Amino acid sequence: MTRTPAGRLFRTDTGHDLVLTRTFRAPATDVWASLTEPERTARWFGPWEGDAGPGRTIRVQMAYEEQQPWCEVRIEACEPQRRLAVSMTDSYGDWLLEMELSEADGSTELRFVQHLTSVEGIAEVGAGWEYYLDMLVASRDGSPRPEFDEYHPAMQPYYQALAARETSDAAQHA
């Protein structure tokens, strides 16, 4: 199956935001549960453990990565059914992530944002988030799990072009 990358890159005061969206025919409460309940996150990202809440740190197992590492994730903000912001540090660097939900007419849109200080490595990061978000879709609708090689390296040129366009735009405005 050919996957179509959909991430967008927006300039911010501190760098860039990588934004990906997915829409679900479900209420926000149900989509929220897929993002926050350990038995449901285990289906698409990995299980987590700990006492969750704003300002607290939980442990998340990245079940679909090599060696299934555990990492600490700090909950920066939690507005149930609306917004979850987290931060984490791993061997690849610092990750600042937000998931925002908006519900209308029986559907809920998930707006996934990674706040970036640099576009370096975006080809891998973008393809990885496309994969995980499609894993979320599959976990919710019962479709077959996607294969990672449908995303990486297949989506790298798309994300490299996004980064190149931003670098070129920045140079023109300097």
TORKOLBA-472956 format. One record per residue: residue in three letters; x, y, z of N, C-alpha, C in turn. Coordinates in steps of 0.02 Angstrom, whole numbers, padded with zeros to 5 digits, always signed. Layout:
# TORKOLBA-472956
ALAXYZXYZXYZ/...
END
This chain:
# TORKOLBA-472956
MET+00042-00059+00000+00000+00000+00000+00044+00062+00000/THR+00025+00111-00039+00062+00174-00041+00029+00223+00008/ARG+00069+00249+00052+00045+00297+00102+00062+00367+00077/THR+00018+00414+00091+00029+00483+00070+00045+00525+00132/PRO+00105+00555+00135+00122+00597+00192+00078+00659+00194/ALA+00061+00681+00254+00016+00738+00261+00041+00790+00310/GLY+00100+00781+00338+00126+00829+00386+00138+00897+00355/ARG+00131+00948+00397+00144+01016+00375+00192+01048+00425/LEU+00229+01095+00401+00279+01128+00442+00263+01202+00446/PHE+00261+01229+00507+00246+01299+00518+00301+01332+00558/ARG+00323+01391+00537+00374+01428+00574+00343+01457+00637/THR+00380+01455+00692+00358+01484+00756+00413+01530+00782/ASP+00401+01563+00837+00452+01607+00868+00512+01568+00892/THR+00503+01504+00908+00557+01463+00937+00584+01410+00889/GLY+00558+01408+00828+00580+01357+00780+00525+01341+00730/HIS+00501+01279+00734+00448+01256+00688+00401+01209+00725/ASP+00341+01205+00700+00293+01154+00724+00280+01106+00666/LEU+00289+01042+00679+00269+00990+00633+00199+00970+00653/VAL+00151+00976+00607+00080+00964+00623+00053+00909+00577/LEU+00023+00859+00609-00011+00805+00573-00082+00799+00601/THR-00129+00784+00559-00198+00777+00582-00227+00710+00560/ARG-00274+00685+00600-00313+00627+00583-00384+00641+00607/THR-00434+00617+00570-00504+00627+00588-00536+00559+00602/PHE-00575+00557+00655-00609+00495+00677-00684+00507+00681/ARG-00723+00458+00659-00796+00462+00667-00811+00435+00737/ALA-00799+00477+00786-00807+00459+00856-00808+00522+00898/PRO-00839+00519+00957-00838+00577+01001-00768+00588+01030/ALA-00755+00649+01049-00689+00667+01078-00674+00625+01139/THR-00724+00607+01179-00711+00567+01239-00680+00499+01221/ASP-00702+00470+01166-00676+00405+01145-00605+00412+01117/VAL-00594+00463+01077-00526+00474+01050-00478+00490+01107/TRP-00501+00530+01155-00460+00547+01213-00438+00484+01249/ALA-00484+00437+01258-00467+00373+01291-00411+00336+01253/SER-00411+00340+01186-00359+00308+01146-00291+00341+01157/LEU-00291+00404+01178-00229+00441+01190-00204+00436+01262/THR-00249+00418+01308-00230+00423+01379-00238+00360+01421/GLU-00276+00311+01399-00284+00250+01439-00231+00199+01420/PRO-00193+00173+01470-00136+00130+01454-00153+00069+01411/GLU-00210+00037+01423-00227-00022+01383-00244-00003+01311/ARG-00265+00059+01300-00279+00082+01232-00217+00110+01198/THR-00174+00146+01235-00112+00170+01204-00067+00111+01185/ALA-00073+00056+01222-00033-00004+01207-00047-00031+01137/ARG-00106-00019+01111-00126-00045+01045-00092-00008+00987/TRP-00068+00053+01000-00040+00091+00943+00027+00124+00957/PHE+00044+00134+01019+00107+00167+01036+00146+00126+01086/GLY+00112+00111+01141+00143+00071+01194+00108+00085+01260/PRO+00115+00039+01307+00084+00048+01372+00122+00100+01413/TRP+00090+00124+01465+00123+00169+01511+00104+00152+01582/GLU+00145+00176+01628+00132+00164+01699+00151+00225+01739/GLY+00118+00233+01796+00132+00290+01839+00069+00326+01858/ASP+00078+00378+01898+00023+00419+01922+00019+00480+01877/ALA-00025+00477+01827-00029+00530+01777-00064+00593+01803/GLY-00040+00650+01781-00070+00713+01798-00023+00769+01778/PRO-00049+00830+01769-00005+00886+01751+00053+00894+01800/GLY+00113+00903+01773+00172+00911+01813+00203+00846+01837/ARG+00172+00790+01822+00197+00724+01843+00231+00689+01784/THR+00271+00640+01801+00307+00601+01751+00283+00529+01754/ILE+00270+00501+01695+00251+00431+01689+00305+00395+01648/ARG+00303+00329+01647+00348+00290+01605+00308+00259+01548/VAL+00333+00269+01487+00300+00242+01428+00347+00194+01393/GLN+00319+00136+01374+00359+00089+01335+00342+00099+01262/MET+00393+00112+01223+00383+00121+01151+00383+00051+01118/ALA+00325+00021+01117+00317-00049+01099+00333-00065+01027/TYR+00334-00015+00984+00346-00028+00913+00414-00003+00889/GLU+00459+00008+00936+00528+00027+00921+00573-00032+00937/GLU+00633-00033+00907+00681-00086+00923+00694-00088+00997/GLN+00698-00146+01025+00710-00159+01096+00656-00132+01142/GLN+00602-00105+01115+00544-00082+01153+00565-00043+01216/PRO+00601+00013+01207+00627+00050+01265+00572+00083+01306/TRP+00587+00092+01370+00545+00131+01415+00575+00201+01419/CYS+00534+00252+01421+00560+00320+01429+00513+00359+01475/GLU+00541+00409+01506+00503+00452+01550+00469+00507+01510/VAL+00405+00518+01524+00366+00568+01489+00334+00613+01542/ARG+00349+00677+01537+00320+00725+01584+00256+00754+01554/ILE+00204+00755+01593+00140+00783+01570+00142+00858+01586/GLU+00146+00898+01533+00151+00970+01541+00083+01002+01550/ALA+00033+00976+01514-00035+01003+01520-00084+00947+01502/CYS-00141+00948+01536-00193+00898+01523-00261+00931+01532/GLU-00295+00940+01477-00363+00967+01476-00406+00913+01445/PRO-00437+00869+01486-00473+00811+01461-00520+00826+01402/GLN-00516+00781+01354-00554+00784+01292-00534+00842+01246/ARG-00483+00881+01265-00464+00938+01224-00390+00940+01206/ARG-00346+00935+01257-00275+00947+01244-00231+00909+01294/LEU-00179+00877+01266-00128+00844+01306-00061+00867+01280/ALA-00018+00894+01324+00049+00915+01305+00099+00876+01349/VAL+00149+00848+01317+00199+00808+01352+00269+00826+01327/SER+00318+00810+01369+00388+00817+01348+00426+00755+01369/MET+00477+00740+01331+00519+00682+01348+00588+00692+01318/THR+00635+00658+01346+00704+00659+01320+00724+00586+01310/ASP+00752+00572+01252+00779+00505+01241+00845+00512+01203/SER+00870+00456+01177+00935+00458+01144+00934+00500+01080/TYR+00875+00517+01054+00870+00558+00994+00863+00632+01009/GLY+00850+00650+01073+00844+00720+01090+00783+00735+01132/ASP+00764+00799+01132+00706+00821+01171+00645+00822+01125/TRP+00589+00802+01153+00526+00798+01116+00474+00839+01153/LEU+00445+00888+01120+00390+00927+01148+00330+00915+01103/LEU+00279+00881+01130+00223+00858+01090+00157+00883+01118/GLU+00110+00897+01073+00042+00916+01094-00008+00878+01051/MET-00062+00856+01082-00117+00825+01047-00180+00865+01064/GLU-00211+00893+01013-00271+00934+01024-00329+00901+00988/LEU-00386+00898+01022-00446+00868+00993-00499+00921+00983/SER-00534+00917+00926-00592+00960+00915-00647+00917+00884/GLU-00706+00922+00913-00762+00880+00892-00815+00923+00857/ALA-00841+00897+00802-00896+00930+00766-00932+00879+00723/ASP-00997+00881+00724-01040+00840+00681-01023+00765+00685/GLY-01012+00739+00744-01000+00668+00753-00930+00644+00737/SER-00885+00690+00722-00815+00673+00707-00769+00712+00753/THR-00711+00684+00765-00661+00717+00806-00596+00720+00766/GLU-00568+00781+00763-00504+00789+00730-00449+00791+00784/LEU-00398+00751+00772-00338+00752+00814-00286+00793+00777/ARG-00262+00844+00810-00208+00886+00783-00147+00870+00826/PHE-00099+00836+00796-00038+00815+00830+00017+00864+00811/VAL+00050+00893+00862+00101+00943+00850+00166+00923+00885/GLN+00221+00924+00849+00286+00919+00880+00320+00987+00872/HIS+00338+01017+00928+00374+01081+00928+00448+01067+00917/LEU+00476+01095+00864+00545+01082+00845+00587+01146+00852/THR+00648+01139+00877+00694+01195+00876+00736+01195+00813/SER+00736+01138+00777+00773+01131+00715+00736+01082+00671/VAL+00743+01089+00605+00712+01042+00559+00758+00983+00542/GLU+00817+00982+00574+00863+00927+00563+00830+00862+00585/GLY+00835+00811+00544+00807+00746+00560+00732+00740+00548/ILE+00702+00792+00519+00629+00791+00510+00606+00735+00463/ALA+00648+00713+00417+00628+00660+00371+00612+00596+00408/GLU+00651+00581+00459+00639+00521+00499+00581+00533+00548/VAL+00581+00591+00579+00530+00607+00629+00461+00609+00598/GLY+00454+00644+00542+00390+00650+00509+00362+00582+00488/ALA+00404+00541+00458+00382+00474+00437+00363+00432+00498/GLY+00400+00440+00553+00384+00403+00614+00316+00422+00643/TRP+00301+00486+00645+00236+00508+00672+00179+00488+00625/GLU+00191+00490+00560+00139+00466+00513+00122+00393+00529/TYR+00175+00353+00539+00166+00282+00556+00126+00274+00620/TYR+00147+00308+00673+00112+00300+00737+00040+00324+00734/LEU+00027+00378+00699-00042+00402+00694-00085+00354+00653/ASP-00055+00323+00602-00093+00272+00565-00101+00208+00607/MET-00054+00195+00652-00064+00140+00700-00124+00156+00745/LEU-00130+00219+00765-00188+00239+00805-00253+00228+00766/VAL-00253+00248+00703-00313+00237+00661-00329+00162+00658/ALA-00279+00121+00644-00291+00048+00640-00315+00019+00706/SER-00289+00044+00761-00310+00019+00827-00383+00036+00841/ARG-00407+00089+00811-00475+00111+00823-00525+00080+00775/ASP-00505+00070+00712-00554+00045+00663-00545-00029+00645/GLY-00496-00061+00675-00487-00133+00664-00453-00150+00598/SER-00427-00100+00562-00393-00113+00499-00324-00143+00515/PRO-00292-00175+00465-00226-00204+00477-00176-00151+00497/ARG-00130-00171+00541-00076-00125+00561-00033-00109+00501/PRO-00014-00045+00495+00032-00028+00440+00102-00057+00452/GLU+00138-00063+00398+00208-00086+00402+00252-00024+00401/PHE+00303-00023+00443+00346+00037+00448+00380+00054+00382/ASP+00397+00002+00341+00431+00018+00279+00386+00052+00228/GLU+00321+00057+00242+00277+00098+00200+00287+00172+00214/TYR+00322+00188+00268+00333+00257+00290+00406+00278+00283/HIS+00449+00235+00303+00520+00251+00303+00558+00197+00266/PRO+00593+00213+00214+00614+00279+00191+00567+00312+00140/ALA+00509+00281+00126+00465+00306+00073+00445+00379+00080/MET+00435+00402+00142+00412+00471+00152+00468+00522+00161/GLN+00529+00498+00164+00585+00543+00175+00589+00601+00125/PRO+00580+00589+00060+00585+00645+00013+00534+00700+00027/TYR+00473+00681+00046+00422+00731+00061+00444+00776+00119/TYR+00468+00745+00173+00488+00784+00232+00553+00822+00220/GLN+00598+00794+00180+00659+00831+00163+00641+00893+00123/ALA+00591+00888+00079+00570+00946+00040+00538+00999+00085/LEU+00500+00978+00135+00472+01027+00183+00528+01066+00217/ALA+00578+01029+00240+00634+01061+00275+00673+01107+00228/ALA+00684+01084+00167+00721+01125+00119+00683+01189+00103/ARG+00618+01185+00096+00578+01244+00082+00582+01294+00140/GLU+00580+01269+00201+00586+01313+00260+00655+01345+00264/THR+00707+01306+00250+00775+01332+00251+00783+01385+00197/SER+00755+01373+00138+00759+01421+00083+00720+01485+00100/ASP+00660+01477+00127+00620+01536+00147+00656+01577+00200/ALA+00687+01544+00248+00723+01579+00301+00781+01619+00273/ALA+00817+01589+00225+00875+01623+00194+00853+01684+00155/GLN+00794+01679+00121+00769+01735+00082+00747+01794+00127/HIS+00725+01778+00188+00700+01830+00232+00754+01855+00281/ALA+00814+01830+00274+00868+01851+00320+00899+01916+00297/
END
